[in-house]
């Protein structure tokens, strides 16, 4: 599988460019690993993701059980808050850049919907920020406090 980064020849319509609507290939890379010729700044980083979903009401115990299963299935899961018609999931994602982290986050709900038994809600919000920005916001008193306690909790 070939990975194409924005700004490369392939992403500008050269050989190997994606067809309209074709998804971008993502790869898993261990922390510190590099592709040939990569600069140190292109190694994977941690991104703090907040995913908001909502839809028709679902029984609260089923929503909780589904989010607990999602937490079990997804690494780096921190916390989620839920109600009968919406939920917020916060976790850390390791990715090369914001585009990759956002792409993974936007697929998370749909890919785990059946295996975790998640409600058929739609994604209504997404925030992806780097680790430095996350800690800077916390230090300045902005944004949500660090996810504590970790786990699945009602709003």
Secondary structure as GFF3:
##gff-version 3
##sequence-region A 1 155
A	DSSP	three_ten_helix	10	12	.	.	.	ID=ss1
A	DSSP	three_ten_helix	40	42	.	.	.	ID=ss2
A	DSSP	beta_strand	45	54	.	.	.	ID=ss3
A	DSSP	alpha_helix	60	73	.	.	.	ID=ss4
A	DSSP	beta_strand	77	82	.	.	.	ID=ss5
A	DSSP	beta_strand	86	95	.	.	.	ID=ss6
A	DSSP	alpha_helix	98	116	.	.	.	ID=ss7
A	DSSP	beta_strand	122	130	.	.	.	ID=ss8
A	DSSP	alpha_helix	131	140	.	.	.	ID=ss9
A	DSSP	beta_strand	151	154	.	.	.	ID=ss10
###
